[in-house]
Structure formats: C-alpha cells, structure tokens
C-alpha cells in the first residue's frame, strides 16, 4: 500500500462547517523515487525520506484525527495557528512554531486562527526508529524557530527537492531530515535530562570540608564518627554524587591547589606539599605526576618557559 493510501486510511476529517474537506488537503505533494538502476541494491526505506507534504493553506475550520501511522510528522506554522491534541494534552502551534511528532501516537490536528498557512511533511524510513525513544520523554512540545534559526533554511531545502527523486536527491533529503530531527530534539535535551536529586546534607558537608580544609588530615573513620553515617555508605554515596571516591576527590582538589601555588608563588615543592596536606613530599610528587604526567618542578619550569597568553614574537 502506498503512503497516500495509508494516510487516507488513518485520517478522519471532521466537518466543522458545511464543506467537504479531505485528508488529501494535507499532502499536496506525493514523493516518488526513481533510481533507474533496478540492480543497484538501493532501498529507499534505509534512508529518511518524504512520503508526502508541502505548503498548506487552511481557510475554513478543519479538524483531522490521526490513527496510529508509522511515520513522523513535521509541522511548521508560518501564519495563523492551530492546535495539536496528543493523549488528552493540547499544544498550540502558532506563527514561527515547529513541531515534530511520532505518528504512531494518535493525535488530532485542528485549525484555530484562520487563514492558517503551514508546511507539513510526513517522514518515512527505518532510521526514524533511532529518534523514537526521545518522543516519549516529558517536555516535548512545539518549538519556536527563533531558538534554532537553521530550521527554516533546512525546510526550504526540502521544498526544493524534486517530487521524483533520484539517488542524489534521496541522499540530500536524508541529510536534511536528519539535521532537522537532531536540531529539534537537541533543543529539548535539558528538559529530557532527569532532575538532579537533592543530596543529603552530610554529603555536602563532607565535600565542603574537603574543599576548604584540604590541608588537614583526612580519615573516613573520622567522617563516619562526625557525620554519624557508616563510612562505606559515605564512600558509595559520595562517589555516586560527585563522580569520585572521597580520597580521590581530595587528591584532585589538592593537586589543583598545588598547580596554582607552583605558578603563583616561589614556595618550594616541599613547602607546597606540606601546605596542601601531604605527609611526605614523595607522596605529593607521585600524586602530582599521576594527575598531570609531570613532576611539580617540571610543571613549574614548563609554565615559566611558555610565553604569556596573547604574546606574539616579533618578526
């Protein structure tokens, strides 16, 4: 079954006024693929490609109900506006808004502000499955193209692709559609990321102590006693919260302070080692070399030999 037939089967049109409106209104252009190389092995379904779409003008109240359809819909509102109802949730699509939707999820497209001019594209191809997981995350909603100026330009590229596409046109179509999907979904990544959990006060207290008292002796058993939390639990939860076990975090903190002192003071390596909390200078040198790949003296010599930032040798 071709895409036009599938769309006709999936869409029901409400007669909001005494006029005939068909779902064909939504696909002014039907795309065909002619490679003239029957033995080339090119399968259009291996690429993102268009089933139909184009520029739409809605001048009468209209409502289109979509049953599940295996494709993605891209809608860009240019003037006027409408509404998308998805799983009992309404989204307004006004001028300059773009919306990308997984049509396997039923929805209703309804005109609101007439005349409504928009671009619509129905996207087919196996690669769309790569994006499906992101459609089922909270926060996905119409996006203003002011936030992503590149999207209208990519849409113009799509409009210019011929309705009978050869292999070159298919590749350009795949590239444009991939760019659109990535630009659109990437805008919602901050909303998709889970909200950070509020850390227990004892973890923040432990980190604050290491940040500001790095020069003092540190012991997990002392932390256990002071915070009244088992040291193994402290170590596990601190690692999960801050990415490093406590002792590794403390060593990183001490080395960062040491680098600043090597660059900004004339203190000896032994003096710096003592000031940042190491019991022996050998332990300090070993830790410094482990973190930076250089001994403290080599780090200082290299920094002193480097020209200041912005320095330009004379010609």
C-alpha positions in Angstrom: 0.0 0.0 0.0 1.5 3.4 -1.0 1.8 6.2 1.6 -1.2 8.2 0.3 -3.5 5.2 0.7 -2.2 4.6 4.3 -2.8 8.3 5.1 -6.3 8.2 3.8 -7.0 5.1 5.9 -5.5 6.6 9.1 -7.1 10.1 8.9 -10.7 11.0 9.8 -11.8 14.5 8.9 -14.4 16.4 11.0 -16.9 18.6 9.0 -16.8 21.7 11.2 -18.7 23.7 8.5 -20.9 22.6 5.7 -18.0 21.9 3.3 -16.1 18.9 2.1 -12.5 18.6 3.4 -10.4 15.5 2.7 -7.1 14.3 4.2 -5.7 14.9 0.7 -5.5 18.5 1.8 -2.5 17.6 3.9 -0.5 16.0 1.1 -0.4 18.4 -1.8 2.8 16.7 -3.0 3.4 12.9 -3.2 7.1 11.9 -3.5 8.3 9.2 -5.8 11.7 7.6 -6.0 13.1 6.6 -9.4 16.7 5.4 -9.4 16.7 3.9 -12.9 19.1 1.3 -11.6 17.0 -1.8 -10.7 20.1 -3.8 -9.7 21.7 -1.1 -7.6 20.5 -2.5 -4.3 19.3 0.9 -3.2 16.4 0.5 -0.8 14.6 3.9 -0.1 13.5 2.6 3.3 17.1 2.5 4.5 17.1 6.3 4.4 15.0 9.1 5.9 12.7 10.2 3.1 9.4 12.0 2.5 6.1 10.3 1.8 4.2 13.5 1.2 3.7 17.1 2.2 4.3 20.6 1.1 2.7 24.1 1.7 -0.8 24.0 3.2 -3.5 26.7 3.3 -6.4 26.2 5.6 -9.1 28.9 5.2 -12.1 27.0 6.8 -12.4 25.4 10.2 -11.0 21.9 9.9 -10.0 19.0 12.2 -8.1 15.9 11.3 -7.9 12.9 13.5 -4.9 10.6 13.0 -5.0 6.9 13.9 -1.5 5.3 14.5 0.7 5.7 11.4 4.3 4.5 11.1 6.0 7.8 10.2 7.0 11.1 11.7 5.1 14.4 11.0 6.9 17.7 10.8 4.7 20.8 11.0 5.9 24.4 10.6 3.4 27.2 11.2 4.0 30.3 9.1 0.8 32.3 9.6 -2.3 31.8 11.7 -2.3 28.9 14.0 -3.8 25.6 15.1 -3.8 23.0 17.9 -2.4 19.5 18.4 -4.2 17.2 20.8 -2.0 14.3 21.9 -3.1 11.9 24.6 -5.5 14.4 26.0 -2.9 17.2 26.1 -3.2 20.3 23.9 -0.3 22.0 22.2 -0.8 25.4 20.4 1.1 25.8 17.2 1.4 29.5 16.3 3.4 31.5 13.8 7.0 30.5 13.8 6.4 27.3 15.7 7.7 23.9 14.6 6.5 20.5 15.8 7.9 17.0 15.2 5.7 14.1 16.2 5.8 10.4 16.2 2.6 9.5 14.4 2.5 6.0 16.0 0.9 8.0 18.8 -2.7 9.1 17.8 -3.3 12.8 17.6 -5.7 15.5 16.3 -4.7 18.5 14.2 -7.2 21.3 14.4 -7.2 24.8 12.9 -7.7 27.8 15.3 -6.6 31.1 13.7 -7.6 31.4 10.1 -6.3 31.6 7.5 -3.6 29.1 8.6 -0.6 28.7 6.4 1.9 25.9 7.3 4.4 23.4 5.9 3.8 19.8 6.7 6.0 16.8 5.9 5.5 13.1 6.6 8.8 11.4 7.1 9.4 7.7 6.4 12.3 5.3 6.6 13.9 2.9 9.1 16.3 5.4 10.6 13.4 7.3 12.3 13.4 4.5 14.9 16.6 6.0 16.2 14.6 9.0 17.4 11.6 7.2 18.8 12.8 7.0 22.5 13.1 10.8 22.6 9.5 11.3 21.7 8.3 9.6 24.8 10.0 12.0 27.3 8.4 14.8 29.1 8.7 18.4 27.8 8.4 17.7 24.1 6.3 20.5 22.7 6.2 23.0 19.8 9.5 24.9 19.4 10.0 28.5 18.3 12.2 28.7 15.3 13.7 31.9 16.8 15.6 29.5 19.1 17.0 27.5 16.1 17.4 29.8 13.1 18.7 27.0 10.9 15.4 25.1 10.8 13.6 27.3 8.2 16.6 27.1 5.9 16.5 23.3 6.1 12.8 23.4 5.4 13.4 25.5 2.3 15.9 22.9 1.1 13.3 20.2 1.5 10.7 22.2 -0.5 13.2 22.5 -3.4 13.8 18.7 -3.7 12.0 17.3 -6.8 8.9 15.2 -6.3 10.5 12.4 -8.4 13.8 11.9 -6.5 16.9 10.3 -7.9 19.7 8.8 -5.7 21.3 12.2 -5.2 18.0 13.8 -4.2 17.4 10.9 -1.8 20.8 11.5 -0.1 20.2 15.2 0.3 16.7 14.5 1.6 18.1 12.1 4.2 20.7 14.6 5.3 18.2 17.5 5.6 15.7 15.3 7.6 18.4 14.0 9.9 19.6 17.6 10.5 16.0 18.7 11.3 15.4 15.8 13.7 18.7 16.4 15.5 18.2 20.2 15.8 14.7 19.8 17.1 15.3 17.0 19.6 18.5 18.5 20.8 16.7 21.6 21.9 14.8 19.5 24.4 17.7 17.7 25.9 17.9 19.9 29.0 14.2 19.1 29.7 14.8 15.4 29.0 17.7 15.1 31.5 16.4 13.9 34.9 16.2 16.5 37.6 19.2 16.1 40.0 18.2 14.6 43.3 18.7 16.7 46.4 21.8 15.4 48.1 21.8 14.5 51.8 23.3 17.2 54.0 26.1 15.0 55.2 27.4 14.6 51.6 27.5 18.4 51.1 29.1 18.8 54.5 31.8 16.2 53.6 32.6 17.8 50.2 32.7 21.3 51.8 35.2 20.1 54.3 37.5 18.7 51.7 37.2 21.8 49.5 38.1 24.2 52.3 40.2 22.0 54.7 42.3 20.1 52.2 45.4 20.9 54.1 44.2 18.9 57.2 44.5 15.2 57.7 41.5 13.3 56.3 40.0 10.0 57.5 36.9 8.2 56.5 36.5 6.8 60.0 36.6 10.4 61.5 33.9 11.4 58.9 31.9 8.4 60.0 32.0 9.4 63.6 31.4 13.1 63.0 28.5 12.6 60.5 27.1 9.5 62.1 27.0 7.7 58.8 28.7 4.4 58.0 32.0 5.1 56.1 31.2 2.5 53.4 27.9 4.2 52.8 29.6 7.6 52.7 32.2 6.3 50.2 29.5 4.8 47.9 27.1 7.8 48.0 29.9 10.3 47.6 31.2 8.5 44.5 27.7 8.4 43.0 27.1 12.1 43.7 30.4 13.6 42.7 32.0 11.1 40.4 35.0 10.1 42.5 35.5 8.4 45.9 36.3 10.8 48.7 40.1 10.2 48.8 40.4 10.6 45.0 38.3 13.7 45.1 40.6 15.1 47.9 43.7 14.3 45.9 42.3 16.1 42.8 41.5 19.1 45.0 45.0 19.2 46.5 46.7 18.9 43.1 44.6 21.8 41.7 45.7 24.0 44.6 49.3 22.8 44.2 49.3 23.8 40.5 48.2 27.3 41.4 50.9 27.6 44.1 53.5 26.4 41.6 52.5 29.1 39.1 51.9 32.0 41.5 54.4 31.5 44.4 58.1 30.8 44.9 57.4 28.2 47.5 59.5 25.1 47.2 57.9 21.7 46.3 58.4 20.6 49.9 56.7 23.7 51.3 53.8 23.3 48.9 53.5 19.6 49.8 53.2 20.4 53.5 50.7 23.3 52.9 48.2 21.2 51.0 48.2 18.3 53.5 50.6 15.6 52.3 52.7 13.9 55.0 55.7 13.3 52.7 57.0 15.1 49.7 57.4 11.8 47.9 53.7 11.1 48.1 52.9 14.5 46.8 55.3 14.2 43.8 53.8 10.8 43.0 50.3 12.1 43.1 51.1 15.2 41.1 52.8 13.1 38.4 49.8 10.7 38.3 47.4 13.6 37.8 49.4 15.7 35.4 52.0 13.5 33.8 54.8 15.8 35.1 56.7 16.3 38.4 55.9 19.6 40.2 59.3 21.0 39.2 58.8 20.1 35.5 55.3 21.6 35.6 56.7 24.9 37.0 59.7 25.0 34.5 57.4 24.4 31.6 55.0 27.1 32.7 57.8 29.6 33.2 59.2 28.8 29.7 55.9 29.3 28.0 55.1 32.8 26.6 52.2 34.7 28.2 48.8 34.3 26.5 48.5 36.7 23.6 52.3 37.1 23.2 53.3 37.4 19.6 57.0 37.0 18.7 58.5 39.9 16.7 59.0 39.3 13.1 
